[in-house]
Amino acid sequence: MQPMKLEHNWCYTALKSRDERFDGRFFTGVLTTGIYCRPICPATTPRSENTKFYPSAAAAEEAGFRPCLRCRPESSPGTPEWMGSSSIVSRALRLISEGVLDDYGINGLTERLHVGRRHLRRLFVEYVGAPPMAVAQNRRIGFAKKLIDETGLPMSEIAYCSGFGSIRRFNDAFQKMYGKPPTALRRKGKPMESAKDKPSNLHLKLFYRPPFDYDSILQFLAFRAIPGVESVEGSTYRRSIVIAEDAGILEVSFGKGKNYLEITIPQEFSRSLIQIVEKVRQLFDLKADPAAIKSELLKDKKMARLVAKYPGLRVPGAWDGFEIGVRAILGQQVSVKAARTLCGRLVERFGKPLESSTEGDIQFLFPYPEDLAEADMSGMGLVGSRAEAIRNLAKAVSEGTVSLGPSFDYVETISALCALPGIGSWTAQYIAMRALGETDAFPSGDLGLLKAMEAIEGKSVKEKELIKMAETWRPWRAYATMYLWKSLG
């Protein structure tokens, strides 16, 4: 792919319109103030000759601009990781969002990507406008600023939640970026809490680019909710989560304000907040760019009506890749309802009880790979070959021969999955679509897709024909899949 080019006149027109669809697609550096803003900043629009445009917040900061305190660039939906990026840069950005650079340094990042440091730096400067370390620092400072604005956590805890190794580094980074210490940025009405006054829950806002069809993604998750692990009540999604030694319940609901979801997290997860935020963004596909997806899919008349009918449709992701893998195997050649029932039985037998649960039907953590690698699944109504396929996947994941997550290579993961007995192309593509967040994953053999295309074409459609039709949907075949499934009701 070619590096993303920011055409000045195009960006300036978008800036003047304050169109929310462009939020996060670029950032504006204002030469007269030394501040950079989101395209939706409510401040007076600067003159064109006083602006420069950057593909990422990190690029603007590398150029010497500091974040606007009014529009808060750290709250932007972010530049979509795929937009104009090479596959190496896209994977690297996902690894950085998972904290790999913080935990293992630049050598750990390059080892996972199988590239040299100098080559990776060159690619980042070319595509993102800033080197990897600057991107990671922007991530840390941005998340810390978000916690300062939206929570009452003590500064010491915010420092560690955001990936800073020490309070001194935390203070120095803020002083350099904002010209003032982090305590001076605490918003009025958000007093710092003492350790003994910590609330039972934390609340954070996660923004997205509109349109966003929240009802459709919620319906999708509700229909497939794993009994004992997930539930959808009204407009709220809940599920059990575990990170390190902490277990509890996460809530996601539609924001009462504009263009955001609100997540509610138990206080004990405060040190894992940055991980949780990334997982929720992936689960609800919050980084998607609906305008870019729409413009491509509208080129095919077969898809145009569906795209117009269901604006802002997203691809539901996964909280945990292994969980989705098991769910996909259980869904082979059975109805969604039947697969859900089988999944509930699996959880009841092998899941870990959630201690002190007061959330009604959420009582378990989904079984770990080690729990299912040698599990006896007899008496559950599960076909023997399916049980063996689940064991094979569990062994592969627990041994590290298969890794399921947004930062892993799509082609390598598909190949590794299809090498496992009991996992074919449909299952592997479904897993890639949801667990890896692969925008071009396409479960072409799905009966629902064939049925949807038959309704559109008015005649029988074979899988080979569908694959040929889908070539025009690249690189958005996963989104085309959602539109076709949605058309079935």
Residue pairs with C-beta under 8 A, 6 or more apart in sequence:
1 84
1 85
1 86
1 87
2 84
3 84
3 126
3 127
4 55
4 83
4 84
4 85
4 127
5 84
6 26
6 53
6 54
6 55
8 48
8 51
8 53
11 26
11 28
11 39
11 51
11 53
12 48
12 51
12 53
14 22
14 25
14 26
14 39
15 28
15 39
15 45
15 51
16 45
18 39
18 40
18 41
18 42
19 39
19 40
20 40
20 209
20 210
20 259
21 209
21 210
21 289
21 290
21 291
22 39
22 40
22 209
22 291
23 38
23 39
23 40
23 76
23 77
23 207
23 209
23 259
24 38
24 76
24 77
24 78
24 79
24 80
24 209
25 39
25 79
25 80
25 83
25 209
25 289
26 39
26 53
26 54
26 55
26 79
27 36
27 37
27 38
27 39
27 53
27 54
27 55
27 56
27 57
27 59
27 60
27 73
27 76
28 36
28 37
28 38
28 39
28 41
28 46
28 51
28 52
28 53
28 54
29 35
29 36
29 51
29 52
29 53
29 54
29 60
29 63
29 65
30 36
30 37
30 46
30 50
30 51
30 65
31 46
31 50
31 51
31 52
32 46
32 50
33 46
34 64
34 65
34 66
35 65
35 66
35 67
35 68
36 54
36 57
36 60
36 61
36 65
36 66
36 67
36 68
36 73
37 43
37 68
37 70
37 71
37 73
38 68
38 71
38 72
38 73
38 76
40 71
41 68
41 70
41 71
42 70
42 71
43 68
43 70
43 71
52 63
54 60
54 63
54 129
55 79
55 84
55 127
55 128
55 129
56 79
56 128
56 129
56 130
56 135
56 138
57 67
57 73
57 74
57 76
57 138
57 142
58 128
58 129
58 130
58 134
58 135
58 137
58 138
59 128
59 129
59 130
60 73
60 129
61 67
61 130
61 134
61 138
61 177
62 129
62 130
62 131
62 134
66 177
66 178
66 179
67 73
67 74
67 142
67 145
67 177
67 178
69 178
69 185
72 145
72 146
72 149
73 142
74 141
74 142
74 143
74 145
74 146
75 146
75 149
75 205
75 207
76 207
77 207
77 208
77 209
77 286
77 287
78 287
79 128
80 287
80 288
80 289
80 292
81 90
81 93
81 94
81 97
81 287
82 90
82 439
82 475
83 289
83 292
84 127
85 93
85 127
85 128
86 123
86 127
87 409
88 113
88 115
88 120
88 123
89 123
89 124
89 127
89 128
91 113
91 407
91 408
91 409
92 109
92 113
92 120
92 123
92 124
92 132
93 128
93 135
94 406
94 407
95 101
95 109
95 112
95 113
95 407
96 109
96 132
96 135
96 136
96 139
97 139
97 278
97 407
98 275
98 278
98 405
98 406
98 407
99 163
99 274
99 275
100 108
100 109
100 112
100 407
101 108
101 109
101 132
101 133
101 136
102 136
102 140
102 163
106 117
106 120
106 132
106 133
107 117
109 120
109 132
110 116
110 117
110 120
112 407
113 120
115 123
120 132
121 131
121 132
124 130
124 131
124 132
124 135
125 131
128 135
130 138
136 163
137 173
139 163
140 162
140 163
140 164
140 173
141 162
141 173
141 174
141 177
143 161
143 162
143 163
143 273
143 274
143 277
144 158
144 159
144 161
144 162
144 164
144 170
144 174
144 182
145 185
146 204
147 153
147 158
147 161
147 162
147 204
147 273
148 155
148 158
148 182
148 185
148 186
148 187
148 190
149 185
149 187
149 190
150 190
150 203
150 204
150 205
151 158
151 190
151 202
151 203
151 204
152 190
152 191
152 192
152 193
152 199
153 161
153 192
153 193
153 202
153 270
154 192
154 193
154 194
154 195
155 167
155 170
155 182
155 183
155 192
156 167
157 270
157 271
158 170
158 182
159 166
159 167
159 169
159 170
160 271
161 270
161 271
161 273
161 274
162 170
162 274
163 274
164 170
164 173
170 182
171 181
171 182
174 180
174 181
174 182
174 185
175 181
178 184
178 185
183 192
186 192
193 199
198 267
199 267
200 266
200 267
201 264
201 265
201 266
201 267
202 264
202 265
202 266
202 267
202 269
202 270
202 273
203 262
203 263
203 264
203 265
204 262
204 263
204 265
204 273
204 277
205 255
205 257
205 260
205 261
205 262
206 260
206 261
206 262
206 263
206 277
206 280
206 281
206 284
206 286
207 259
207 260
207 286
208 259
208 260
208 261
208 284
208 286
208 287
208 288
209 259
209 288
209 289
209 290
209 291
210 259
210 290
210 312
211 290
211 311
211 312
212 259
212 290
212 312
212 314
213 310
213 311
213 312
213 313
213 314
214 235
214 254
214 261
216 310
216 313
216 314
216 486
217 284
217 285
217 313
217 314
217 316
218 232
218 235
218 237
220 316
221 230
221 232
221 237
221 316
222 232
222 237
223 336
223 340
224 327
224 336
224 339
224 340
225 231
225 232
225 340
226 323
226 327
226 340
226 343
226 344
226 347
226 366
227 340
227 341
227 343
227 344
227 347
227 348
227 361
228 344
228 347
228 348
228 351
228 361
228 362
228 363
228 364
229 239
229 240
229 323
229 347
229 351
229 362
229 364
229 365
229 366
230 237
230 238
230 239
230 240
230 362
231 237
231 238
231 239
231 359
231 360
231 361
231 362
232 238
235 253
235 254
236 251
236 252
236 253
237 251
237 252
237 253
238 249
238 250
238 251
238 252
238 359
238 362
239 249
239 250
239 319
239 362
240 247
240 248
240 249
240 250
240 354
240 357
240 362
240 363
240 364
240 365
240 366
241 247
241 248
241 249
241 250
241 269
241 276
241 319
241 365
242 365
243 269
243 272
243 275
243 276
244 272
246 266
246 268
246 269
246 272
247 352
247 354
247 355
247 365
248 265
248 266
248 268
248 269
248 354
249 266
249 354
249 357
249 359
249 362
250 263
250 264
250 265
250 276
250 280
251 263
251 264
251 265
252 261
252 262
252 263
252 264
252 280
252 283
252 284
253 261
253 262
253 264
254 261
254 262
255 261
255 262
256 262
261 280
261 284
261 286
263 276
263 277
263 280
265 273
265 276
269 276
279 319
280 286
281 287
282 317
282 318
282 406
282 437
283 316
283 317
283 318
283 319
284 314
284 316
284 317
285 314
285 315
285 316
285 317
285 437
288 314
288 315
290 311
290 312
293 476
293 479
294 307
294 311
296 473
296 476
297 303
297 304
297 307
297 473
297 476
297 479
297 480
297 483
298 304
298 307
298 308
299 472
300 469
300 472
300 473
302 453
302 456
302 457
302 469
303 473
303 480
303 483
306 483
306 484
306 486
306 487
307 483
310 483
310 486
313 479
313 482
313 483
313 486
314 479
314 482
315 433
315 434
315 437
315 439
315 478
315 479
315 481
315 482
316 434
317 406
317 434
317 435
317 437
318 324
318 434
318 435
320 366
320 435
321 403
321 404
321 405
321 431
321 435
321 436
322 366
322 368
322 369
322 393
322 394
322 397
322 404
323 366
324 404
324 430
324 431
324 434
324 435
325 393
325 397
325 404
325 417
325 427
325 431
325 435
326 343
326 346
326 366
326 367
326 372
326 390
326 393
326 394
327 339
327 343
328 427
328 430
328 431
329 386
329 389
329 390
329 393
329 422
329 423
329 427
330 339
330 342
330 343
330 346
330 382
330 386
330 390
331 339
331 430
332 386
332 389
332 426
332 427
334 342
342 380
342 381
342 382
345 380
345 381
345 382
346 367
346 372
346 377
346 380
346 382
346 390
347 364
347 366
347 367
348 364
349 377
349 380
350 367
350 371
350 372
350 375
351 364
351 365
351 366
351 367
351 371
352 364
352 365
352 367
352 368
352 371
353 363
353 364
353 365
354 362
354 363
354 364
354 365
357 363
367 375
368 398
369 393
369 394
369 395
369 397
369 398
370 394
370 398
371 394
372 390
372 391
372 394
373 391
373 394
373 395
373 398
374 391
375 387
375 390
375 391
375 394
377 387
377 390
378 387
380 387
385 422
386 422
388 421
388 422
389 420
389 421
389 422
389 423
390 422
392 420
392 421
392 422
392 423
393 402
393 417
393 420
393 423
396 402
396 416
396 420
397 403
397 404
401 416
402 413
402 416
402 417
402 420
403 413
404 413
404 431
404 435
404 436
405 435
405 436
406 435
406 436
406 437
408 436
410 432
410 436
410 438
410 440
410 441
413 428
413 431
413 432
413 436
414 428
414 429
414 432
417 423
417 427
417 428
417 431
418 424
418 425
418 428
424 445
425 443
425 444
425 445
426 443
426 444
426 445
426 446
429 441
429 442
429 443
429 444
430 441
430 443
430 446
432 438
432 441
433 441
433 442
433 443
433 478
433 481
438 478
439 475
439 476
439 477
439 478
439 479
440 474
440 475
440 476
440 477
440 478
441 477
441 478
441 481
442 467
442 470
442 473
442 477
442 478
442 480
442 481
443 449
443 481
444 463
444 466
444 467
444 470
445 463
446 481
448 484
448 485
448 488
449 466
449 481
449 484
449 485
450 461
450 462
450 463
450 466
451 488
452 484
452 485
452 487
452 488
453 461
453 466
453 469
453 484
454 460
454 461
455 487
455 488
456 487
470 477
470 480
473 479
473 480
